[in-house]
Amino acid sequence: MRRRADRIVLNLTVELTARGHTVHAVSQDVTPFGMFLRMAAPLPVGTEVELAFSPAGVRLTTTATVVHALRDHEARQLGRQPGVGVALGEPRDDDARAFAAELARLVAQRAPLEADGEALRVVVADGETRMLERLSTALGAAGFRVATAANGLEALGAALGRDPDLILADRDLPVMDGLALLTELGRYPELAGVPVMVMTDRATDLVRLEALQRGAVDVLPKPFTTLEVVLRARRLARVARRDGERVLLRGAVEQLGLPSLLTMLAHDRKTGVLRLTRDQTVVWLSFVDGRLVHARASAGRDDSRATVMRVLDWTAGHFELSAGAAEGAHELDDSVTHLLLEHARQRDERRGRA
């Protein structure tokens, strides 16, 4: 199976022949395995075509299949021109192999170079092919090195293989939705700190809150302009490269349990801030070399010890551990083990009174 490849903006004059009729079209973007061709009257999906172009005066040909068509009214909605996306057939002769080799050479030549340290890497995941085309074209033109995915599982694989600066994912992805993708990304230390923008056409307050609690840094309501996406993406990706307070771990409280999580942070002598969220409440726990030194909550004015005792009652919610300096004055001197034992004693006393 062909892997997904970088998509670049590249204008090639291509002859397209279908059913004995030949037209000249111009590519809008290209991968080594296909291209999008601008056409005023797009061909139906499934149409078998012959493609030809002449780099350096040498005519090269191959076969291809129309895999999606963007008609005029749809193109206007997406801010694009009408046309068709074609996938190259398997090269079965010398002409087709030469066509594929030249296309791959052009893509490699024009693709942003990772070695220069400047190209920002992004994984874009959406179940709609047209949306993928639109976003990859816009981000590629803005200097990003783009990998695309049609479902959440592909997005996770692309992120694991590419060390991205940013992930842009639709909330309602097939196979694994955007929220589940956020949870899975949090399981990998190398991906937990990658900023994730979630796109959705249901941007209610509840949907936004759930995405942010799972670890998203931004929620992008549909419809949107490509310029808005590019501006947000560049800002988030560049900030993430400079940010020393990167996310080390992220997940769901019910999957790990707070006692186990705090014990792990103490054992690993972590320094940073653990953010816990449940419903409308946020709690921040500050660690220095594995010791819990300060706690504060968005609701209530309890001191650090009372806040810790209260949050240890949580059996659900979300957590995120960020590296960096601890917040607030050091108000706790006891070890994590001592605090857990104290909470267990208080819990038993409450049960005895009940």
C-alpha positions in Angstrom: 0.0 0.0 0.0 1.3 3.4 -0.9 2.3 5.6 2.0 1.1 9.2 2.3 3.6 11.7 0.9 4.4 15.3 1.2 2.2 17.5 -1.0 3.7 20.5 -2.7 2.3 23.4 -4.7 3.6 22.9 -8.3 2.2 24.2 -11.6 2.8 21.7 -14.4 1.2 21.8 -17.8 -0.3 18.4 -18.3 -2.1 16.7 -21.2 -5.1 14.7 -20.0 -6.8 12.3 -22.4 -10.0 10.5 -21.6 -12.4 8.7 -23.9 -10.5 9.9 -26.9 -10.7 13.6 -26.0 -7.5 15.5 -24.9 -7.4 18.7 -22.8 -4.6 20.7 -21.4 -4.7 21.3 -17.7 -2.4 22.9 -15.0 -1.6 21.1 -11.8 -2.3 22.9 -8.5 -0.5 20.6 -6.2 1.5 17.4 -6.6 2.7 14.3 -4.7 4.8 11.5 -6.1 1.6 9.4 -6.5 -0.8 11.9 -8.0 -1.9 15.5 -8.5 -4.8 17.9 -8.5 -5.5 19.3 -12.0 -7.6 22.5 -12.6 -10.4 21.8 -15.0 -13.5 23.9 -15.8 -15.5 20.7 -16.4 -14.2 18.0 -14.0 -14.4 14.4 -15.1 -16.5 11.9 -13.1 -14.8 9.9 -10.3 -13.5 6.6 -11.5 -12.6 7.8 -15.0 -9.5 6.2 -16.5 -7.2 8.8 -18.1 -3.8 9.1 -19.7 -1.5 11.9 -18.5 1.5 13.4 -20.4 3.9 16.1 -19.7 7.3 17.1 -21.2 10.0 18.1 -18.8 13.2 19.2 -20.6 11.4 18.6 -23.9 11.0 14.8 -23.4 7.4 13.6 -23.5 6.5 11.3 -20.7 3.2 9.4 -20.3 1.3 7.3 -17.7 -2.1 6.1 -16.8 -4.2 7.5 -13.9 -7.6 7.4 -12.3 -9.8 10.3 -11.2 -10.3 9.7 -7.4 -12.2 12.9 -6.6 -13.8 15.8 -8.5 -14.2 19.4 -7.3 -17.0 21.1 -9.1 -17.5 24.9 -9.4 -19.9 25.5 -6.5 -17.8 23.2 -4.2 -14.6 24.9 -5.3 -16.0 28.3 -4.4 -16.9 27.2 -0.9 -13.4 25.9 -0.4 -11.6 28.9 -2.0 -10.2 26.8 -4.8 -10.6 26.3 -8.5 -12.6 23.4 -9.9 -10.7 20.3 -11.1 -9.9 16.7 -10.4 -7.6 14.7 -8.2 -5.9 11.9 -10.0 -3.9 8.9 -8.7 -1.2 7.4 -10.8 -1.5 3.8 -11.9 1.1 1.3 -11.1 4.0 1.9 -13.5 4.0 -1.2 -15.8 6.2 0.0 -18.6 9.3 2.2 -19.1 7.2 5.3 -20.0 5.2 5.1 -16.8 8.3 4.4 -14.7 10.0 7.5 -16.2 6.9 9.6 -15.6 6.8 8.5 -11.9 10.5 9.0 -11.5 10.4 12.6 -12.9 7.4 13.5 -10.8 9.2 12.2 -7.7 12.3 14.2 -8.6 10.3 17.4 -9.0 8.5 16.9 -5.7 11.8 16.3 -3.9 13.4 19.3 -5.6 10.6 21.7 -4.6 9.7 20.3 -1.1 10.8 22.3 1.9 14.1 21.1 3.2 14.0 19.8 6.7 17.8 20.1 7.0 17.6 23.9 7.1 15.9 23.8 10.5 13.3 26.3 9.4 10.5 24.2 7.8 7.7 23.6 10.2 6.2 20.1 10.1 2.4 19.6 10.4 0.1 16.6 10.3 -3.3 17.4 8.9 -6.1 14.9 9.5 -9.6 15.1 8.0 -12.0 12.5 6.7 -13.0 14.8 3.8 -10.7 14.5 0.8 -11.5 18.0 -0.4 -10.7 19.5 3.0 -7.4 17.7 3.1 -6.6 19.1 -0.4 -7.5 22.6 0.7 -5.5 22.6 3.9 -2.5 20.8 2.6 -2.2 23.2 -0.3 -2.6 26.3 1.9 -0.1 25.1 4.5 2.4 23.9 1.9 2.3 27.3 0.2 2.9 28.8 3.6 6.2 26.9 4.1 5.0 23.9 6.1 6.1 20.4 5.4 2.7 18.6 5.3 1.7 15.0 6.0 -2.0 14.2 5.5 -4.2 11.5 7.1 -7.8 10.4 6.4 -8.5 9.0 9.9 -7.3 9.2 13.4 -5.2 6.0 13.3 -3.3 7.3 10.2 -2.8 10.6 12.0 -1.2 8.9 15.0 1.1 6.9 12.7 2.1 10.0 10.8 2.8 11.9 14.0 5.0 9.0 15.4 7.0 8.9 12.2 7.5 12.7 11.6 8.1 14.5 14.9 5.6 17.3 13.9 5.5 20.8 15.2 1.7 20.9 15.0 -1.2 18.5 14.4 -4.4 19.8 12.8 -7.2 17.2 13.3 -11.0 17.1 12.7 -13.0 16.2 15.8 -15.1 13.7 13.9 -12.4 11.7 12.2 -13.3 8.1 11.1 -11.7 5.0 12.8 -10.4 7.1 15.7 -12.0 10.5 16.3 -10.2 13.6 17.2 -10.8 13.4 20.9 -9.5 9.8 21.1 -6.5 10.9 19.0 -5.7 13.5 21.7 -5.8 10.8 24.3 -3.5 8.5 22.4 -1.0 11.3 21.6 -0.8 11.9 25.3 0.5 8.4 25.9 3.7 9.1 24.0 6.2 11.5 25.8 7.5 12.6 22.4 4.0 13.6 21.2 2.4 14.8 24.4 3.8 18.3 23.9 2.9 18.7 20.3 0.2 21.4 20.0 -3.1 20.1 18.5 -5.7 22.2 16.8 -9.1 20.6 16.6 -11.5 21.5 13.8 -15.2 21.1 14.2 -18.5 22.2 12.8 -20.1 21.9 16.2 -18.1 24.4 18.2 -20.4 24.6 21.2 -19.1 25.6 24.6 -19.2 21.9 25.7 -17.4 20.7 22.6 -14.7 23.3 23.1 -14.3 22.5 26.8 -14.0 18.8 26.1 -11.3 19.3 23.5 -9.3 21.7 25.7 -9.5 19.3 28.6 -8.2 16.5 26.4 -5.2 18.6 25.6 -6.1 20.6 22.5 -4.5 24.1 22.4 -7.0 25.6 20.0 -10.5 24.8 18.6 -11.2 26.0 15.1 -14.9 26.3 14.2 -15.9 25.4 10.6 -16.2 27.0 8.2 -13.0 29.0 8.2 -10.7 30.7 5.8 -7.3 29.1 4.9 -5.6 32.3 5.9 -7.0 31.9 9.4 -5.6 28.4 9.6 -2.2 29.4 8.3 -1.9 32.3 10.8 -3.0 30.2 13.7 -0.8 27.2 12.7 2.4 29.3 12.2 1.9 31.0 15.6 1.3 27.8 17.5 4.1 25.8 15.8 6.7 28.5 16.3 5.7 29.1 19.9 5.9 25.3 20.5 9.5 25.2 19.2 10.6 28.0 21.6 8.5 26.9 24.6 10.6 25.4 27.4 7.5 24.5 29.4 6.7 21.6 27.1 4.1 19.0 28.0 5.6 15.7 29.2 2.5 13.6 29.9 -1.2 13.8 29.3 -4.2 11.5 29.8 -7.4 10.6 31.6 -7.6 10.3 35.4 -9.8 7.2 35.2 -7.2 5.4 33.2 -4.3 5.8 35.6 -5.7 7.0 38.9 -4.4 10.0 40.8 -2.6 8.1 43.6 -0.6 6.1 40.9 0.1 9.3 38.9 1.4 11.2 41.9 3.5 8.2 43.1 5.0 8.0 39.6 5.9 11.7 39.5 7.5 11.4 43.0 9.5 8.2 42.0 10.7 9.9 38.8 11.6 13.1 40.7 9.7 15.3 38.2 9.7 19.1 38.3 6.8 20.9 36.8 3.1 21.6 37.0 0.4 19.0 36.9 -2.9 20.4 35.6 -6.1 18.5 36.5 -9.5 19.3 35.1 -12.9 18.0 35.8 -16.2 19.6 34.7 -15.7 23.3 35.3 -12.8 23.0 37.9 -9.1 23.2 37.3 -6.4 22.3 39.9 -2.7 23.0 39.5 -0.2 20.8 41.5 3.4 22.0 41.6 6.3 19.5 41.9 10.0 20.1 42.6 12.2 17.0 42.3 9.3 14.7 42.9 7.9 16.6 45.9 4.5 18.1 45.8 5.0 21.7 47.1 2.0 23.7 46.2 -1.6 23.3 45.1 -4.3 25.7 44.0 -7.8 25.4 42.4 -9.9 27.6 40.2 -12.8 27.1 42.5 -12.6 27.8 46.3 -9.9 29.3 48.5 -8.6 26.2 50.3 -4.9 26.0 51.2 -2.6 23.6 49.4 -3.2 20.7 51.8 -7.0 20.9 51.7 -6.9 21.3 47.9 -4.8 18.1 47.6 -7.1 16.2 49.9 -10.1 17.3 47.8 -8.6 16.5 44.4 -7.6 13.0 45.5 -11.3 12.2 45.7 -11.5 12.6 41.9 -11.9 9.4 40.0 -12.5 11.1 36.6 -11.1 14.0 34.7 -8.0 14.8 32.7 -4.4 15.6 33.5 -1.5 17.3 31.8 2.1 17.5 33.2 4.2 20.4 31.9 7.9 20.8 32.5 9.1 24.1 34.0 9.3 26.0 37.2 6.9 25.2 40.0 4.1 27.8 40.7 3.4 29.5 44.0 5.0 29.4 47.4 6.2 26.1 48.8 3.4 25.3 51.3 3.8 21.5 51.6 6.6 19.6 53.2 5.3 16.1 53.4 6.1 13.4 50.9 3.6 12.2 48.3 3.4 8.9 50.2 2.5 10.7 53.4 -0.2 12.8 51.7 -1.7 9.7 50.1 -1.8 8.0 53.5 -3.4 11.1 55.1 -6.1 11.1 52.4 -6.8 7.4 52.9 -7.2 8.0 56.6 -9.6 10.9 56.1 -11.6 8.9 53.6 -12.0 6.0 56.0 -13.1 8.4 58.7 -15.8 9.8 56.4 -17.0 6.3 55.6 -17.1 5.5 59.3 -19.3 8.5 60.1 -21.6 7.6 57.2 
